[in-house]
Amino acid sequence: MIALLITVPIIAYISMIAFRSLGWTVVNYEGKSVPYSLGVIILYGYATYCMIVPEETYAIAFSYQALAYVVGIWFLGFIDDRYGTKEPKGLRGHLYFVWTKKIPTTGLTKLIGTFILSMLFVYHLHTTSIYEAIRYFLLLSWFPHLANLFDTRPLRVCKFTTIILIPILLSYPAPAFFLLIYGLAIFYLWFVLEGHRQALLGDNGSTTAGAVLAIIIIQFTPPHIQWLIVFGVGFLIFLAERISFSKVINASGILKWLDGIGVPFQQK
């Protein structure tokens, strides 16, 4: 078990070096070229949980079908990171670009791919009703997109993920000590590396984080809570097409303070 903990920082730094050497970097809001390698850590950590947690304990959260869905989401995000362009932006922007230019974008490809992966995963879940299938599909297809929308400044997705996970963890008995420590180790590396702008999530990391969140919500929350989350996520996605999350955050003292936690010497 200790060996697994040691592998986390090793994978983190190897992926950073590999991405940088291959030129898989992006210029962040400070004008600094940073590798978008943090998605590898999230994917590696989740895959480890799927291997060490008995599937019969959590039939959905750490199943190999769930892992296949998360790997697919990571791959779609990586393709967008690797071959995508800064323009167009937003769902409407991509649809308008495809309609007028007759050229598919990596963003739209990611969207369609996410829908397909979500439908395949829902099919394998053997849902008991059409309402359950729709609920699962919306969570699985919308959450990666919402997490991606938050990924415009360091640690926003990390904090969003934490806000979602804390009430879920508090609602259930504490997990095995090693599983808790392993998860904290992943979050610590994520927090430090992204906060100090040593690595970025990129689309591959933010969408992967959203995909894992969706699976955890499906596994650990009751249906009425899931419906509330679906409506909340849908509202935020609708809102994002019309206003900037960054403007809303910067206009609120509390949100701006939270936004700056863990991001030393952040340039505004």
KOLMAR-52171 format. One record per atom (N, C-alpha, C, O, CB): x, y, z. Coordinates in pm, whole numbers, padded with zeros to 5 digits, always signed. Glycine has a CB too. Example, Ala and Ser with C-alpha at 12.3 -4.5 7.8 and 13.67 -1.06 7.14 Angstrom:
// residues 2
+01319-00569+00780;+01230-00450+00780;+01320-00330+00780;+01424-00332+00846;+01131-00447+00905;+01285-00225+00708;+01367-00106+00714;+01290+00003+00787;+01341+00114+00804;+01408-00060+00572;
// end
This chain:
// residues 268
+00082-00121+00000;+00000+00000+00000;+00086+00127+00000;+00054+00226-00066;-00093+00000+00121;+00197+00122+00077;+00287+00237+00080;+00345+00263-00058;+00365+00377-00099;+00400+00215+00182;+00371+00153-00132;+00427+00166-00266;+00333+00245-00357;+00378+00323-00440;+00456+00028-00326;+00201+00225-00341;+00104+00298-00422;+00110+00448-00391;+00099+00530-00482;-00037+00245-00397;+00128+00483-00264;+00139+00624-00228;+00262+00687-00290;+00259+00802-00335;+00145+00640-00076;+00371+00612-00294;+00496+00664-00350;+00482+00688-00500;+00544+00779-00555;+00612+00568-00323;+00400+00606-00566;+00389+00619-00712;+00318+00747-00753;+00337+00795-00865;+00315+00500-00770;+00235+00805-00664;+00157+00924-00701;+00247+01041-00740;+00232+01095-00850;+00066+00965-00585;+00342+01084-00653;+00430+01194-00695;+00520+01157-00812;+00555+01243-00893;+00516+01239-00580;+00557+01029-00821;+00642+00986-00933;+00568+01003-01065;+00621+01060-01160;+00686+00838-00915;+00444+00955-01070;+00362+00970-01191;+00339+01117-01221;+00340+01158-01338;+00227+00897-01176;+00318+01197-01117;+00292+01340-01136;+00408+01408-01206;+00389+01482-01302;+00265+01409-01002;+00529+01382-01158;+00645+01451-01214;+00689+01392-01347;+00736+01465-01435;+00760+01447-01115;+00675+01261-01364;+00707+01201-01494;+00614+01256-01601;+00658+01289-01711;+00697+01047-01487;+00484+01266-01570;+00388+01317-01669;+00417+01464-01701;+00404+01506-01816;+00244+01300-01618;+00454+01543-01600;+00489+01683-01625;+00608+01695-01719;+00605+01773-01814;+00521+01754-01493;+00712+01616-01693;+00833+01620-01776;+00801+01571-01918;+00845+01631-02017;+00945+01532-01713;+00723+01463-01927;+00689+01407-02058;+00606+01505-02140;+00635+01527-02258;+00612+01275-02042;+00506+01565-02080;+00421+01660-02152;+00503+01780-02197;+00487+01828-02309;+00303+01704-02064;+00590+01829-02110;+00670+01947-02147;+00767+01914-02259;+00784+01993-02352;+00747+01999-02025;+00832+01797-02252;+00929+01760-02355;+00862+01737-02490;+00924+01758-02594;+01004+01635-02312;+00737+01694-02489;+00664+01670-02613;+00594+01796-02665;+00532+01795-02771;+00561+01561-02592;+00606+01903-02589;+00543+02028-02631;+00395+02034-02602;+00323+02116-02658;+00566+02049-02776;+00348+01946-02514;+00206+01945-02478;+00184+02045-02365;+00159+02008-02250;+00159+01801-02435;+00193+02168-02399;+00181+02277-02304;+00083+02380-02358;+00045+02378-02475;+00319+02342-02275;+00042+02470-02270;-00045+02580-02310;-00001+02704-02235;+00050+02695-02123;-00196+02546-02281;-00020+02818-02296;+00014+02944-02230;-00103+02982-02140;-00215+03003-02188;+00045+03057-02334;-00077+02993-02010;-00185+03024-01917;-00214+03173-01914;-00156+03249-01992;-00150+02974-01777;-00303+03215-01824;-00347+03354-01818;-00236+03449-01775;-00250+03570-01790;-00465+03366-01723;-00125+03394-01722;-00011+03477-01684;+00095+03484-01794;+00198+03549-01777;+00051+03424-01557;+00069+03417-01907;+00165+03416-02015;+00275+03313-01998;+00378+03321-02065;+00226+03551-02028;+00255+03217-01908;+00355+03114-01880;+00316+02984-01948;+00200+02942-01942;+00371+03094-01728;+00414+02919-02011;+00389+02792-02078;+00391+02679-01975;+00492+02657-01908;+00495+02766-02189;+00279+02609-01962;+00262+02508-01856;+00208+02379-01917;+00118+02385-02001;+00168+02561-01744;+00260+02263-01877;+00206+02136-01929;+00068+02107-01872;+00042+02131-01754;+00301+02019-01896;-00021+02055-01957;-00156+02021-01912;-00161+01873-01874;-00232+01794-01936;-00262+02054-02022;-00084+01837-01770;-00062+01697-01735;-00137+01649-01612;-00131+01530-01580;+00082+01674-01715;-00206+01737-01542;-00269+01696-01416;-00382+01595-01436;-00416+01520-01343;-00323+01817-01345;-00440+01591-01554;-00543+01492-01581;-00490+01350-01568;-00565+01258-01534;-00600+01513-01719;-00360+01331-01596;-00300+01199-01582;-00305+01152-01438;-00330+01034-01411;-00154+01200-01632;-00282+01245-01343;-00284+01210-01202;-00424+01170-01157;-00442+01072-01086;-00233+01327-01117;-00524+01247-01201;-00662+01215-01164;-00702+01080-01223;-00765+00998-01155;-00758+01326-01211;-00667+01057-01349;-00700+00930-01415;-00627+00814-01347;-00687+00709-01324;-00663+00936-01564;-00500+00832-01316;-00422+00728-01250;-00479+00696-01113;-00493+00579-01076;-00274+00770-01238;-00513+00800-01037;-00569+00779-00904;-00701+00705-00909;-00725+00614-00830;-00587+00911-00834;-00787+00744-01002;-00917+00678-01013;-00900+00533-01057;-00968+00444-01006;-01009+00754-01111;-00810+00509-01151;-00785+00372-01198;-00735+00284-01084;-00769+00167-01075;-00684+00371-01314;-00653+00343-00997;-00602+00268-00881;-00717+00228-00788;-00721+00115-00740;-00498+00351-00804;-00808+00321-00763;-00925+00290-00680;-01006+00176-00742;-01053+00087-00672;-01013+00415-00662;-01021+00179-00873;-01098+00074-00940;-01031-00063-00925;-01099-00165-00925;-01114+00108-01089;-00899-00064-00912;-00826-00190-00900;-00825-00244-00757;-00824-00365-00737;-00685-00172-00949;-00825-00154-00658;-00808-00201-00520;-00938-00207-00442;-00945-00275-00340;-00712-00112-00448;-01042-00138-00487;-01171-00143-00418;-01256-00254-00478;-01279-00254-00599;-01246-00005-00427;-01303-00348-00397;-01386-00458-00452;-01510-00403-00524;-01583-00321-00469;-01429-00554-00338;-01532-00450-00646;-01643-00398-00726;-01777-00424-00661;-01870-00345-00677;-01640-00459-00865;-01789-00535-00586;-01918-00565-00524;-01951-00467-00411;-02066-00455-00371;-01917-00708-00469;-01847-00397-00360;-01872-00297-00256;-01940-00174-00313;-02038-00124-00257;-01740-00257-00188;-01890-00126-00424;-01949-00010-00492;-01966-00048-00639;-01875-00030-00720;-01858+00120-00475;-02083-00102-00671;-02105-00164-00802;-02091-00068-00918;-02064-00110-01031;-02241-00226-00805;-02109+00062-00892;-02101+00161-00999;-01971+00239-00993;-01900+00250-01093;-02220+00257-00992;-01939+00294-00877;-01833+00393-00864;-01696+00345-00911;-01622+00420-00974;-01823+00437-00722;-01663+00219-00880;-01529+00171-00912;-01532+00046-00998;-01447-00042-00985;-01451+00144-00783;-01631+00039-01084;-01641-00073-01178;-01552-00047-01299;-01511+00066-01324;-01788-00095-01222;-01524-00153-01372;-01442-00137-01492;-01519-00066-01604;-01459-00004-01692;-01392-00273-01541;-01651-00075-01600;-01732+00002-01696;-01717+00152-01668;-01708+00234-01760;-01881-00040-01689;-01716+00187-01539;-01696+00327-01502;-01557+00374-01544;-01541+00485-01594;-01716+00346-01351;-01458+00289-01523;-01321+00324-01562;-01311+00346-01712;-01243+00439-01757;-01223+00215-01517;-01377+00261-01790;-01375+00276-01936;-01436+00410-01976;-01385+00479-02065;-01452+00160-02004;-01546+00447-01911;-01609+00578-01938;-01514+00692-01905;-01500+00786-01984;-01741+00593-01857;-01447+00686-01790;-01356+00793-01748;-01235+00801-01842;-01192+00911-01878;-01309+00770-01603;-01181+00687-01881;-01069+00687-01976;-01110+00751-02108;-01035+00829-02166;-01018+00542-02000;-01230+00718-02154;-01280+00778-02278;-01295+00929-02267;-01260+01001-02360;-01414+00716-02315;-01346+00977-02153;-01360+01120-02132;-01223+01187-02130;-01205+01294-02188;-01435+01148-02000;-01128+01124-02063;-00992+01180-02061;-00936+01190-02203;-00877+01291-02239;-00898+01093-01973;-00955+01086-02282;-00901+01084-02419;-00963+01195-02503;-00892+01263-02578;-00927+00947-02484;-01094+01214-02493;-01160+01320-02568;-01107+01457-02527;-01085+01544-02611;-01313+01313-02547;-01086+01476-02396;-01031+01602-02348;-00890+01624-02397;-00852+01736-02432;-01034+01606-02197;-00811+01516-02399;-00673+01528-02447;-00669+01566-02594;-00588+01650-02634;-00597+01396-02425;-00755+01507-02675;-00763+01542-02818;-00794+01690-02835;-00737+01757-02921;-00871+01456-02889;-00885+01742-02751;-00919+01884-02758;-00801+01971-02716;-00776+02075-02776;-01041+01916-02670;-00728+01926-02613;-00608+01999-02570;-00502+02000-02680;-00438+02101-02707;-00550+01938-02442;-00485+01885-02741;-00376+01868-02837;-00404+01935-02971;-00314+01993-03031;-00349+01720-02859;-00527+01927-03017;-00557+01974-03152;-00659+02087-03159;-00686+02141-03266;-00605+01860-03234;-00715+02123-03045;-00816+02228-03044;-00755+02367-03058;-00634+02384-03046;-00896+02221-02917;-00840+02463-03083;-00799+02603-03095;-00873+02687-02991;-00971+02642-02932;-00826+02657-03238;-00825+02808-02970;-00888+02896-02872;-01027+02941-02914;-01113+02970-02830;-00800+03017-02848;-01050+02947-03042;-01180+02986-03096;-01235+02871-03179;-01158+02800-03243;-01170+03116-03182;-01366+02850-03180;-01470+02926-03108;-01479+02883-02963;-01418+02785-02921;-01605+02907-03176;-01558+02959-02885;-01578+02929-02745;-01726+02906-02717;-01813+02961-02785;-01523+03042-02657;-01753+02822-02616;-01891+02797-02577;-01962+02704-02673;-01921+02686-02788;-01966+02927-02568;-02069+02644-02623;-02146+02550-02705;-02206+02618-02827;-02199+02565-02938;-02257+02487-02623;-02263+02736-02807;-02321+02809-02921;-02215+02846-03022;-02239+02843-03143;-02393+02936-02872;-02095+02881-02972;-01987+02918-03063;-01945+02801-03152;-01922+02819-03271;-01868+02967-02985;-01935+02683-03093;-01897+02565-03171;-02005+02528-03272;-01975+02497-03387;-01870+02446-03079;-02130+02532-03229;-02240+02498-03320;-02248+02598-03435;-02270+02559-03550;-02373+02494-03245;-02230+02726-03404;-02234+02829-03509;-02118+02811-03608;-02135+02826-03729;-02229+02970-03446;-02000+02779-03553;-01882+02759-03639;-01904+02643-03735;-01875+02653-03855;-01757+02735-03553;-01955+02531-03681;-01980+02413-03766;-02087+02443-03869;-02078+02399-03984;-02022+02292-03680;-02189+02519-03830;-02299+02550-03922;-02254+02642-04035;-02295+02625-04149;-02414+02615-03845;-02170+02739-04003;-02129+02837-04104;-02007+02792-04185;-02001+02816-04305;-02098+02969-04038;-01911+02728-04118;-01787+02688-04185;-01790+02547-04240;-01707+02510-04323;-01673+02700-04090;-01888+02469-04194;-01900+02329-04236;-01775+02249-04201;-01739+02154-04271;-01926+02320-04387;-01709+02288-04091;-01589+02220-04045;-01609+02177-03900;-01638+02262-03815;-01462+02313-04060;-01595+02049-03870;-01613+02004-03730;-01500+02056-03641;-01386+02068-03686;-01618+01850-03723;-01532+02087-03518;-01432+02131-03421;-01405+02020-03321;-01488+01931-03302;-01478+02260-03348;-01288+02026-03259;-01256+01925-03157;-01350+01938-03037;-01382+01839-02971;-01109+01939-03111;-01395+02061-03011;-01489+02081-02900;-01620+02011-02924;-01675+01948-02834;-01513+02229-02879;-01672+02021-03047;-01798+01955-03080;-01779+01803-03082;-01868+01728-03042;-01853+02004-03216;-01662+01759-03130;-01630+01616-03128;-01629+01564-02985;-01680+01455-02957;-01494+01590-03196;-01571+01643-02895;-01568+01606-02753;-01710+01596-02698;-01740+01504-02621;-01487+01707-02672;-01796+01689-02735;-01933+01689-02688;-02008+01565-02735;-02073+01498-02655;-02006+01815-02735;-01998+01534-02863;-02067+01418-02918;-02011+01289-02857;-02085+01198-02822;-02053+01414-03073;-01877+01284-02844;-01814+01167-02784;-01858+01146-02640;-01878+01033-02597;-01665+01181-02789;-01874+01256-02566;-01919+01247-02427;-02060+01191-02420;-02090+01108-02334;-01914+01384-02359;-02147+01235-02511;-02284+01182-02517;-02283+01032-02544;-02356+00956-02481;-02366+01256-02625;-02201+00989-02638;-02194+00847-02675;-02143+00764-02558;-02201+00660-02525;-02104+00827-02798;-02034+00809-02494;-01978+00737-02379;-02078+00730-02264;-02089+00628-02196;-01849+00804-02331;-02151+00839-02243;-02251+00841-02136;-02363+00743-02163;-02407+00672-02073;-02309+00983-02119;-02410+00738-02288;-02517+00644-02323;-02471+00500-02308;-02546+00416-02258;-02564+00669-02467;-02348+00471-02349;-02296+00335-02336;-02284+00294-02189;-02315+00181-02152;-02159+00323-02404;-02238+00387-02106;-02224+00357-01964;-02361+00335-01900;-02379+00242-01821;-02150+00470-01892;-02458+00419-01933;-02593+00403-01880;-02651+00269-01923;-02719+00202-01845;-02685+00519-01926;-02625+00229-02046;-02673+00100-02095;-02619-00014-02010;-02692-00108-01979;-02632+00080-02242;-02492-00006-01971;-02431-00112-01891;-02474-00108-01745;-02452-00204-01671;-02280-00102-01899;-02536+00003-01702;-02581+00013-01564;-02714-00061-01539;-02752-00081-01424;-02595+00159-01525;-02782-00100-01646;-02910-00173-01634;-03007-00097-01543;-03051-00149-01440;-02885-00316-01579;-03038+00023-01582;-03128+00107-01503;-03268+00046-01496;-03309-00031-01583;-03136+00248-01563;-03340+00082-01390;-03472+00022-01364;-03588+00101-01424;-03700+00051-01429;-03493+00010-01216;-03561+00223-01470;-03668+00304-01529;-03608+00405-01626;-03488+00431-01623;-03750+00377-01420;-03692+00460-01712;-03647+00560-01808;-03603+00687-01737;-03512+00757-01783;-03758+00592-01908;-03667+00717-01624;-03631+00837-01549;-03490+00823-01487;-03412+00918-01485;-03734+00864-01439;-03462+00704-01439;-03329+00679-01384;-03223+00688-01494;-03116+00744-01472;-03323+00541-01315;-03253+00633-01610;-03159+00637-01722;-03132+00781-01767;-03018+00818-01793;-03212+00554-01839;-03238+00861-01775;-03222+01002-01815;-03139+01078-01712;-03051+01157-01747;-03361+01070-01831;-03167+01053-01584;-03094+01121-01477;-02945+01087-01483;-02861+01176-01474;-03151+01082-01340;-02914+00960-01498;-02775+00918-01507;-02707+00977-01630;-02594+01025-01623;-02765+00764-01510;-02778+00974-01742;-02720+01027-01866;-02688+01176-01853;-02581+01220-01895;-02816+01005-01984;-02779+01253-01795;-02756+01397-01780;-02639+01425-01688;-02559+01515-01715;-02881+01465-01728;-02628+01351-01579;-02515+01370-01489;-02383+01335-01558;-02285+01410-01548;-02532+01284-01363;-02380+01224-01627;-02257+01177-01692;-02215+01265-01809;-02096+01279-01835;-02275+01035-01739;-02310+01323-01878;-02277+01404-01996;-02258+01551-01961;-02182+01620-02030;-02386+01391-02100;-02324+01601-01858;-02315+01742-01824;-02200+01775-01729;-02140+01882-01741;-02444+01787-01763;-02171+01686-01636;-02071+01720-01535;-01932+01744-01595;-01865+01839-01554;-02063+01609-01432;-01884+01662-01690;-01753+01693-01749;-01750+01832-01814;-01650+01903-01805;-01717+01588-01852;-01860+01869-01879;-01867+02000-01944;-01866+02112-01840;-01798+02214-01858;-01992+02010-02032;-01942+02094-01731;-01946+02198-01628;-01810+02217-01564;-01767+02330-01543;-02051+02163-01522;-01741+02107-01532;-01608+02118-01473;-01513+02191-01567;-01430+02271-01524;-01552+01978-01439;-01526+02165-01696;-01444+02232-01796;-01471+02382-01798;-01379+02461-01820;-01471+02172-01934;-01596+02421-01775;-01631+02564-01774;-01567+02637-01656;-01536+02756-01666;-01783+02580-01768;-01547+02567-01545;-01484+02628-01428;-01332+02640-01442;-01268+02715-01369;-01517+02547-01304;-01276+02568-01536;-01130+02562-01547;-01074+02681-01623;-01018+02666-01732;-01087+02432-01616;-01089+02799-01566;-01033+02920-01628;-00930+02988-01538;-00862+03081-01581;-01145+03019-01660;-00916+02941-01415;-00814+02989-01321;-00768+02870-01238;-00842+02773-01223;-00868+03104-01230;-00646+02878-01183;-00596+02765-01103;-00687+02729-00986;-00739+02817-00917;-00458+02797-01051;-00704+02599-00965;-00771+02540-00849;-00923+02559-00844;-00986+02516-00748;-00712+02598-00725;-00982+02622-00943;-01128+02635-00939;-01196+02499-00946;-01291+02474-00873;-01176+02724-01054;-01148+02412-01032;-01208+02279-01044;-01179+02198-00917;-01264+02121-00872;-01154+02205-01169;-01060+02215-00862;-01024+02145-00738;-01119+02185-00625;-01167+02099-00551;-00879+02177-00699;-01146+02314-00613;-01236+02361-00507;-01381+02320-00534;-01454+02284-00442;-01227+02515-00494;-01421+02324-00660;-01555+02278-00698;-01572+02131-00663;-01675+02090-00610;-01579+02300-00849;-01469+02050-00694;-01472+01907-00662;-01481+01885-00512;-01556+01799-00466;-01348+01838-00719;-01404+01961-00436;-01404+01948-00291;-01540+01981-00231;-01588+01912-00142;-01297+02037-00229;-01602+02087-00282;-01734+02129-00232;-01837+02019-00255;-01927+01998-00173;-01779+02260-00301;-01826+01949-00367;-01919+01839-00397;-01890+01717-00310;-01983+01652-00261;-01911+01801-00545;-01762+01686-00289;-01725+01562-00221;-01745+01566-00070;-01781+01465-00010;-01583+01530-00251;-01723+01682-00008;-01728+01689+00139;-01862+01643+00195;-01864+01557+00283;-01699+01831+00185;-01977+01696+00148;-02104+01647+00205;-02129+01500+00176;-02193+01432+00257;-02219+01728+00150;-02080+01450+00063;-02098+01307+00033;-02017+01223+00131;-02067+01123+00183;-02055+01276-00113;-01892+01263+00157;-01808+01189+00252;-01865+01193+00393;-01858+01094+00466;-01666+01246+00251;-01921+01307+00431;-01976+01321+00565;-02105+01242+00584;-02146+01215+00696;-02001+01467+00595;-02169+01206+00473;-02296+01133+00480;-02278+00983+00493;-02374+00911+00518;-02379+01163+00358;-02154+00935+00476;-02127+00792+00481;-02018+00762+00583;-01941+00851+00619;-02086+00739+00342;-02011+00637+00631;-01902+00599+00722;-01767+00626+00657;-01753+00617+00535;-01914+00451+00762;-01668+00659+00739;-01535+00691+00687;-01480+00572+00608;-01491+00458+00653;-01439+00729+00802;-01422+00598+00493;-01364+00488+00415;-01241+00431+00485;-01195+00487+00584;-01327+00535+00274;-01190+00322+00434;-01068+00264+00490;-00957+00369+00495;-00948+00455+00408;-01023+00142+00406;-00875+00360+00597;-00774+00464+00622;-00685+00486+00500;-00658+00600+00462;-00689+00426+00743;-00639+00377+00439;-00549+00392+00325;-00619+00461+00208;-00559+00544+00140;-00494+00256+00281;-00745+00426+00183;-00818+00488+00072;-00832+00637+00094;-00823+00715-00001;-00956+00424+00057;-00853+00677+00219;-00864+00819+00252;-00730+00890+00232;-00725+00997+00172;-00913+00838+00397;-00623+00830+00282;-00490+00890+00269;-00449+00899+00122;-00390+00998+00079;-00386+00808+00347;-00481+00795+00045;-00446+00795-00096;-00518+00907-00171;-00458+00977-00253;-00480+00658-00160;-00647+00925-00141;-00722+01034-00203;-00667+01170-00164;-00657+01259-00248;-00869+01025-00165;-00631+01186-00037;-00575+01313+00009;-00440+01341-00058;-00409+01457-00087;-00558+01311+00161;-00362+01236-00082;-00233+01254-00148;-00251+01307-00290;-00178+01395-00335;-00155+01122-00151;-00350+01253-00360;-00379+01299-00496;-00423+01445-00494;-00376+01525-00574;-00486+01212-00562;-00515+01478-00401;-00563+01616-00391;-00451+01711-00351;-00446+01824-00400;-00678+01624-00289;-00361+01667-00265;-00251+01754-00222;-00160+01788-00341;-00124+01903-00361;-00169+01686-00110;-00124+01686-00418;-00040+01711-00535;-00111+01801-00635;-00052+01894-00690;-00001+01579-00603;-00237+01774-00659;-00318+01857-00748;-00319+02001-00699;-00296+02094-00777;-00463+01802-00757;-00345+02020-00570;-00354+02153-00511;-00222+02229-00523;-00221+02347-00560;-00394+02143-00364;-00112+02162-00493;+00019+02229-00494;+00065+02258-00637;+00105+02371-00667;+00123+02143-00422;+00060+02159-00724;+00112+02176-00860;+00030+02276-00941;+00087+02357-01014;+00114+02042-00932;-00102+02272-00927;-00183+02368-01001;-00179+02505-00935;-00174+02607-01004;-00328+02319-01013;-00181+02507-00802;-00178+02635-00732;-00052+02715-00761;-00056+02838-00770;-00190+02613-00584;+00060+02645-00776;+00188+02711-00806;+00214+02717-00956;+00324+02750-00999;+00303+02639-00736;+00113+02684-01034;+00119+02691-01181;+00233+02611-01241;+00296+02654-01338;+00131+02835-01223;+00259+02493-01181;+00359+02403-01236;+00298+02308-01339;+00369+02255-01425;+00424+02323-01124;+00168+02288-01331;+00096+02204-01426;-00050+02249-01429;-00100+02309-01335;+00107+02053-01388;-00115+02219-01540;-00256+02255-01558;-00341+02129-01574;-00291+02021-01607;-00274+02347-01681;-00470+02146-01549;-00563+02037-01578;-00582+02019-01726;-00584+01906-01776;-00697+02064-01511;-00596+02129-01798;-00635+02120-01937;-00776+02065-01949;-00840+02035-01848;-00536+02032-02014;-00823+02051-02071;-00955+01991-02091;-00955+01846-02044;-01055+01797-01992;-00996+01999-02239;-00842+01776-02063;-00837+01635-02025;-00853+01617-01875;-00916+01521-01831;-00706+01572-02072;-00796+01707-01795;-00806+01695-01651;-00939+01742-01595;-00996+01676-01508;-00697+01772-01587;-00988+01856-01646;-01113+01909-01592;-01231+01818-01626;-01317+01794-01541;-01139+02050-01647;-01237+01769-01749;-01347+01680-01786;-01339+01546-01712;-01441+01488-01678;-01348+01656-01938;-01217+01499-01688;-01201+01374-01611;-01249+01392-01468;-01316+01305-01414;-01053+01330-01612;-01215+01506-01407;-01262+01535-01272;-01415+01539-01269;-01478+01486-01177;-01204+01669-01222;-01475+01602-01370;-01621+01607-01378;-01683+01470-01396;-01788+01440-01340;-01664+01698-01491;-01618+01386-01476;-01669+01251-01500;-01666+01168-01371;-01762+01097-01341;-01586+01181-01609;-01558+01178-01296;-01547+01104-01170;-01652+01154-01070;-01713+01075-00998;-01405+01118-01110;-01672+01285-01066;-01774+01342-00977;-01912+01288-01011;-01989+01252-00921;-01774+01495-00987;-01944+01281-01139;-02074+01231-01181;-02095+01088-01134;-02204+01054-01086;-02088+01239-01334;-01994+01005-01147;-02003+00865-01105;-02024+00855-00954;-02105+00775-00907;-01877+00787-01147;-01950+00936-00879;-01962+00933-00733;-02102+00979-00690;-02160+00923-00597;-01854+01022-00668;-02154+01081-00757;-02289+01129-00725;-02393+01021-00753;-02484+01001-00673;-02322+01256-00807;-02379+00951-00864;-02471+00842-00897;-02465+00731-00793;-02568+00676-00755;-02439+00786-01036;-02344+00699-00746;-02328+00590-00652;-02375+00625-00510;-02435+00542-00442;-02183+00549-00647;-02349+00748-00467;-02363+00778-00325;-02474+00876-00288;-02489+00908-00170;-02236+00832-00275;-02552+00924-00383;-02660+01016-00347;-02796+00960-00389;-02804+00887-00488;-02638+01154-00413;-02901+00991-00315;-03035+00940-00348;-03091+01011-00471;-03042+01117-00509;-03131+00958-00230;-03193+00953-00534;-03248+01009-00658;-03291+01154-00648;-03265+01232-00741;-03365+00927-00700;-03357+01195-00538;-03406+01333-00532;-03290+01433-00527;-03300+01543-00581;-03496+01352-00409;-03180+01395-00463;-03061+01481-00462;-03000+01487-00602;-02955+01592-00647;-02956+01430-00358;-02998+01374-00669;-02943+01371-00806;-03023+01463-00898;-02965+01533-00981;-02944+01227-00861;-03157+01462-00885;-03238+01551-00969;-03208+01697-00938;-03202+01780-01029;-03388+01522-00948;-03191+01729-00811;-03156+01867-00774;-03022+01907-00837;-03006+02019-00886;-03150+01882-00621;-02927+01815-00834;-02796+01843-00893;-02808+01859-01044;-02743+01946-01102;-02697+01731-00858;-02889+01775-01108;-02910+01786-01253;-02961+01924-01290;-02910+01988-01382;-03008+01678-01303;-03063+01971-01217;-03118+02104-01247;-03016+02214-01218;-03008+02312-01291;-03246+02128-01166;-02939+02197-01111;-02836+02296-01079;-02728+02302-01184;-02686+02410-01225;-02775+02265-00944;-02683+02186-01229;-02580+02180-01333;-02632+02239-01464;-02563+02315-01531;-02533+02034-01355;-02755+02202-01499;-02815+02256-01622;-02825+02407-01618;-02800+02475-01718;-02952+02196-01645;-02863+02461-01502;-02874+02606-01487;-02737+02673-01503;-02727+02776-01569;-02934+02641-01351;-02633+02615-01442;-02499+02674-01452;-02446+02669-01595;-02381+02763-01641;-02403+02601-01359;-02474+02560-01666;-02431+02551-01806;-02504+02656-01891;-02444+02721-01976;-02457+02409-01862;-02634+02671-01867;-02713+02773-01936;-02659+02912-01905;-02648+02997-01994;-02863+02763-01895;-02625+02936-01779;-02574+03065-01736;-02438+03096-01800;-02409+03210-01836;-02562+03070-01584;-02356+02992-01812;-02221+03011-01866;-02221+03058-02011;-02125+03119-02057;-02143+02883-01854;-02328+03029-02083;-02338+03074-02221;-02368+03224-02231;-02360+03283-02338;-02445+02995-02294;-02403+03284-02117;-02446+03425-02118;-02360+03518-02035;-02350+03637-02065;-02586+03434-02070;-02298+03466-01930;-02213+03549-01846;-02082+03478-01819;-02069+03357-01839;-02284+03584-01714;-01984+03554-01773;-01852+03499-01740;-01847+03463-01592;-01876+03547-01506;-01740+03599-01775;-01810+03339-01562;-01794+03299-01422;-01688+03384-01353;-01702+03419-01236;-01757+03150-01413;-01582+03418-01428;-01473+03498-01368;-01523+03636-01325;-01482+03686-01221;-01358+03513-01468;-01610+03696-01405;-01663+03828-01369;-01749+03819-01244;-01743+03906-01157;-01745+03887-01485;-01829+03713-01234;-01913+03694-01116;-01826+03673-00992;-01853+03731-00887;-02009+03573-01135;-01724+03591-01005;-01634+03562-00891;-01560+03688-00848;-01551+03716-00728;-01534+03452-00928;-01507+03763-00943;-01430+03883-00910;-01518+03995-00853;-01468+04085-00786;-01358+03934-01032;-01648+03988-00880;-01739+04090-00829;-01785+04060-00687;-01844+04146-00621;-01860+04102-00920;-01757+03939-00639;-01797+03900-00503;-01674+03888-00414;-01580+03816-00448;-01876+03767-00504;-01675+03958-00302;-01561+03955-00213;-01531+03815-00160;-01415+03773-00157;-01584+04047-00097;-01636+03743-00119;-01616+03609-00063;-01566+03512-00170;-01471+03436-00148;-01747+03556-00001;-01631+03515-00287;-01591+03425-00395;-01449+03457-00443;-01373+03366-00476;-01689+03435-00512;-01416+03584-00447;-01281+03623-00490;-01178+03575-00390;-01069+03531-00428;-01272+03775-00508;-01210+03585-00261;-01119+03536-00157;-01099+03385-00169;-00987+03336-00163;-01173+03572-00017;-01210+03312-00185;-01200+03167-00203;-01120+03132-00327;-01045+03035-00328;-01338+03105-00210;-01137+03210-00432;-01069+03185-00559;-00918+03198-00544;-00842+03132-00615;-01120+03282-00667;-00875+03283-00452;-00731+03307-00435;-00664+03211-00341;-00541+03209-00334;-00709+03446-00387;-00740+03131-00265;-00678+03036-00171;-00592+02934-00246;-00637+02871-00341;-00787+02964-00088;-00470+02920-00201;-00379+02822-00261;-00312+02869-00387;-00238+02792-00449;-00453+02699-00289;-00335+02994-00427;-00274+03046-00550;-00185+03164-00513;-00228+03278-00528;-00384+03088-00656;-00064+03140-00464;+00021+03249-00418;+00065+03340-00531;+00091+03296-00643;+00143+03193-00349;+00071+03467-00500;+00119+03569-00593;+00042+03567-00724;+00099+03589-00831;+00266+03551-00621;-00088+03541-00714;-00172+03536-00834;-00180+03674-00897;-00213+03773-00830;-00313+03484-00800;-00150+03681-01024;-00159+03806-01097;-00301+03826-01148;-00357+03739-01215;-00059+03809-01214;-00357+03940-01117;-00495+03967-01158;-00498+04032-01295;-00606+04062-01347;-00565+04056-01057;
// end
